[in-house]
Amino acid sequence: MSQIKQSHPDADLHPEATGAAKPTVDAHKDPKPLKLYSGWFCPFVQRAWSVLEEKQIPYEYIEVNPYHKPESLLKLNPRGLVPTLQFHEKPLFESNVICELLEEAYPGYGPSLLPKDLYERARMRIWQDYVTSRIIPSFHRFLQHQPSSAGGSDEGLQKACDDFRNHIKEFTKEMHPEGPYFMGDQPMMIDFVVAPWAVRMWIFEHFKHISAVPEGGKRGDDEAVWARWTKFADAIENRQSIKGTTSEKEKYLPIYQR
């Protein structure tokens, strides 16, 4: 059994959503043409899932056990990856692509998550790409950093932390000055693209004993930037579509334990 745990660090994952996410799952068990194959724990799933919830599009939620993937999923996606969306009996895989399709295919549901202004829409997509190409990789480098030896220097950890913080600051500087969301007073696609990582930043304090957001008094010239990030993070974390797709914190711990 210990060998299995070593080979499969996620073997101890809780099998289903908990907390505020459980009623959301329970409300979407009935068969629907639009099916979301999901892992409750996956941030990329939460991207697509939260957009479905925000727009109130009818869908069926199907939880995927990483070690016993249903044949229905494997027929759509032989790699068995989540999220996979079954749309008109056809599969879509990438979370950002799924989010865009949901906006375009269901314009009559919920608020539009794309700016009307074409320039602002293009600018938003630039910064969505920044989330994928800069913020998420630095998030994982920070989380996965290990001292070079027992009792080793924390210099490398601080560097990984600073790298992540710098990307968050660059992203935040592009936000609407008042917000609370990236583009202004209403959430847009970009908010849901970054939200799963924004609501998981607590794990750094838990595992690395260092806050991803500098404490007040330690922000120097960046006080306004961090205040703006905090305003955004609080707003998106308390959005019902995010709360309702987030499980209890302790159930995430085995995923990030290294």
N, C-alpha and C positions, 0 to 999 in steps of 0.2 A: 504493500500500500504506500510506503514512503517513497518508493521509486516512481509510482504514478504521480504523487504530489510534486516530485521534483520535475518530472517531464511536463506536467500539466499544472502550472501554478494556479490556474483558475478552477481547479477541481473542487474546491470548497465553496464555490459561489453559491449563494442562496438561489434556489430554483425559480423564484418568481418575484415580481415587484411587491414592495411593502410600503407602509406609510401612506402618504398622499397619492402615490402612484397606483396603489391597489384598486381603489374605486374607479379610477380611469380605465384600468384593464378590465375590471368586471363589467363596465358599461359598454365594452366593445368586444364581447365574446360572440355575439350572434353573427352568423355568416353574412358577409357583404361582398359585392363584386370587387371592391378595393380592399386589398389585404396587405397589412404591414407585418412582415416577418421580423421579429424584434428580439433583442436581448435587453432586458430592463436596465442593465448595468452599463451599456455602451453609450458613450457620449455622441457618437455619430448617429446612433439610433435616435437619441433624444432630439437631435436637430430636426429630423423628419417628423418624429412623433409630436413634438411641440408645435410644429407648423400645422399638422392635422388638427390638433386641439385648438390652436389659435383661430383657425378658419372654420372650425366646427364642421369639417367634412366627414360624412359618414364613412366608417372604415371598420374592418375587422382586425383585431390585434391577435397575433399568433406568437406566443413565446417560444423561442428556440433554445433547446438544450444543446450547448456546444458539443456534447459527446453523443447525442442521440438526435441528430438532425432529421426532421420529418422528410419523407420522400417527396411530399408536395413542394418543399423548398428546394430540394436537390434537383428536381425537374426544371425549376425556374433558374436556379443558380447552382451549377455543379460544385462550386467551391463552398457553398453553404454559408456565405457571408451575410451578416446583417449590418445595416438594414437592407432588406430586399422588398421592393414594392411590387405587388401583382396588380397591373393596370391593364384593363381590357385583355386579361389572360396572358399578358406579356410582362417580362421582368425588367425592372430597373434596379440598379445597384448603388450608385454613388449618392451619398447623402445630399450633397449640394444640388446634384441633378434632380433628385427626387423633390427637393424643396421648390426648385424652379418649376417643375412640372405641375406640382400641386397648385401653385399660384396661377399658372397659365390655363390649366385644365378645369379649374373650378373658380372662375372669376365671380360667380354669384354667391360664393360662400365667404362669410366673414369679411374683415377689412383687407384691402389690398396691401401687400407687403413689399411692393415695388414703388419707388417714387414716380410721380407723374412726369416730372422734369427729366428729359433724357440724359442730360449731363449728370445730374445727381444720381440717376440710375447707374450710369457707367462708373461714376466715382465710387459708388457703393460697392460695385463688383470688384474694383481694384482693391478695396480694403477687406472684402471677403476673401480674396486671394491671399492677402497679407496674413489673415488669421490662419489659413491652411499652410502657407509656406514659411511663416516666421513664428507666430505665437504658439501653435500646437507643437512643433518640434522643440522649441525652447522649453515649453512646459514639461515635456517628457525628459529632456536632458537634465533639467533641474531635479525632477522627481527621482530619476534613476542614478543620479550621481552617487558614487561610493568613494570614501577616502581611499587613497592608494595603499594604506596600511593601517592596522589597528592603532588607534590613537593618533592617526595622521592629521595633518593640517586641514583646517576648514577652508583654506584659500580657494580650492577648486569648487567647493560648494558655493562659496560667496560669488565666485565668478559666474557660475551657472544661474544663481539667483539674480545677479545683476543683468545678465543677458536677457532673462525672461522679463524682468522689470522694464528694461529699456524698450522691448517690443510692445509691452502694454502701454508705456508712455507714448510711443509714436502713434499707436492706434488711438489713444485717448485724445491726443492733440487734434485729430481730425473730426472729433465729435462736435455736434451742435453745442454752442456755448452754454445753453440753458438745459436742453434735453427734456426729460432725463435720459431719453434713448439716443442712439447714435445720430439719427437724422433729425431729432426734435421731440415733440411731445407725444408722438405715436410710434410704436415699435415697427420696424421694417425687417426685411429678411436678414440683414446683417446682424441684428440683435439676436436672432435665433441661431445663426451660424456660430457665434462666439459664446452663447449662453452656457452650453454644457461645460465648458472649461472655466468660465467665470464662477459658476456655482460649485465647482470642485476645488477651488483654490485653498480651501481649508485643509486639504490633505498635506500641504507643505508644512504647516504648523504641527500637524499630528506626527508626521514621519521625519521631517527634517528639523523640527524645532526652530523654524524661522518663518516669519510671516511673509507671504508673497507681496503684500502691500506694506510699505514701511510704516511704522508706528508714528503717530503724531509727535512732532518735535524732532523727528529724524528724517524729515523729508526735504529739508533745505529749500532750495529754490523751486522744488517740484511740488510744493504744497497744493497749489491750485490744480495741477494735473491729477494728483492722487485724490483730491476731493471730488473732482469731476468723475474719475473712474468709480469711486465709491458710490456716488449718486446713481450712476448707471447700473452698477452691480446690484445695488439694493432694489432698484426698480425692476430689473429683469428677473431677479430671484423671486420677487413677490408677485410676478405675473402668474395668473392662474394656470396658463398653459405650460409654464415651467414648473411651478409647484406640483401640478398634477401629473408630471412625468418624472418626478424625482422621488427616489425611495429613501428609506431611513439611512442616515449616515453610516452607522456601524456595519451595514450590509455591504458597503463599498470597500471596506478595509481590506479584505483578502485580495481584491483586485490589484491594489497598489502596494501591498506588502512585498518587500524585496529582501 
